[in-house]
Amino acid sequence: MNEWMNECMDGCMHECMQCMHECMHECMDGWMRFHLRLWRRPKAMFALRLAANLLAAGKGGASLALLPPILEAAAAAGAHESERPATRLALATLLLNAAVLLRRSAASSDTKTPAICALQQLLTAPALATAPAVAAAAAEEASCRAALALGTLAHGDVETQALCAGLDLPSALDGVGGGGASARQRECVASARAALVGC
């Protein structure tokens, strides 16, 4: 009798937790769309930071299901070409965390596509005008994280490497690791290029 009751309780708890998890993600999806579309500056940055933290703590499945709508909302808000370096950095952090989660989940090339397209937008966005030192550091870090995210997604995945080649992402890396690049930027670009061996 006790074993039967324990099994019932375990089953009920599992269903309740699963339901709560799904409801949380539905709420977050709506919240992200709302904030990114209606308050582009500076609240898009905070929304992206929250999403980045959610993905960093995620284990796949439901967390990855959040990624496409978040990236869609970020693109609609123009986060990739924001004049605020902190917003670009938040987007790059989100993409790096997503790349790690996608790799851990052994995601297919199709599942990675929204992140690859978002990286293409970010890496080819117009460079920011001369900015104060703190903003310049944020812009540099954003480019480094974007390059690392690209390398993480492309590593060992021939289909994703082909997609990157089609989007001309190897050329986009030239803008990160060019003449005025820092040592860290050059290192991150070299790592990404090594992962794009099929391009």
Residue pairs with C-beta under 8 A, 6 or more apart in sequence:
21 62
22 62
25 62
25 63
25 65
25 66
28 51
28 54
28 66
29 66
29 69
29 70
31 47
32 47
32 50
32 51
32 66
32 69
32 70
32 73
33 69
33 73
35 43
35 44
35 46
35 47
36 44
36 47
36 48
36 70
36 73
36 74
36 76
36 77
36 79
37 73
37 76
37 77
40 77
40 78
40 82
41 82
41 84
41 87
42 84
42 86
42 87
44 74
44 77
44 79
44 82
44 87
44 90
45 84
45 86
45 87
45 90
46 90
48 74
48 79
48 87
48 90
48 91
48 93
48 94
49 90
49 93
51 66
51 70
51 94
52 90
52 93
52 94
52 97
53 97
54 63
54 66
55 63
55 66
55 67
55 94
55 97
55 98
55 101
56 97
56 100
57 63
58 64
58 101
59 101
60 101
60 104
60 105
61 105
63 101
64 98
64 101
64 102
64 105
64 107
64 111
67 98
67 114
67 115
68 114
70 94
71 114
71 115
71 117
71 118
72 114
74 80
74 91
74 94
74 118
75 118
75 121
79 87
79 88
79 90
79 91
80 88
80 91
80 118
80 121
80 122
80 125
81 121
81 125
81 126
82 88
82 91
83 128
83 129
85 128
85 131
85 135
85 136
85 138
85 139
85 142
86 135
86 138
88 122
88 125
88 128
88 138
88 139
88 142
89 138
89 139
89 141
89 142
89 145
91 118
91 122
91 142
92 122
92 141
92 142
92 143
92 144
92 145
92 146
92 149
93 145
95 115
95 118
95 119
95 122
95 145
95 146
95 149
96 145
96 146
96 148
96 149
96 152
98 115
98 149
99 115
99 148
99 149
99 150
99 152
99 153
100 152
102 111
102 112
102 115
102 152
102 153
103 152
103 153
103 155
108 159
109 157
109 159
109 160
109 163
112 153
112 157
112 160
112 163
113 163
115 149
115 153
116 150
116 153
116 160
116 163
116 164
116 167
116 169
117 167
119 146
119 149
119 150
119 153
119 169
120 167
120 169
120 172
122 142
122 146
123 143
123 146
123 147
123 150
123 169
123 172
123 173
123 175
123 176
124 172
124 175
127 175
128 135
128 139
130 136
131 139
140 182
140 184
140 185
143 176
143 185
143 188
144 176
144 184
144 185
144 188
145 188
146 176
147 173
147 176
147 177
147 185
147 188
147 189
147 191
147 192
148 188
148 191
148 192
150 164
150 169
150 173
150 192
150 195
150 196
151 188
151 191
151 192
151 193
151 194
151 195
151 196
152 195
153 160
154 160
154 161
154 164
154 192
154 195
154 196
154 199
155 195
156 195
158 198
161 195
161 196
161 197
161 198
161 199
162 198
162 199
164 170
164 196
164 199
165 196
165 198
165 199
169 196
169 199
170 193
170 196
170 199
173 189
173 192
173 193
176 185
176 188
176 189
177 185
177 186
177 188
177 189
177 190
181 189
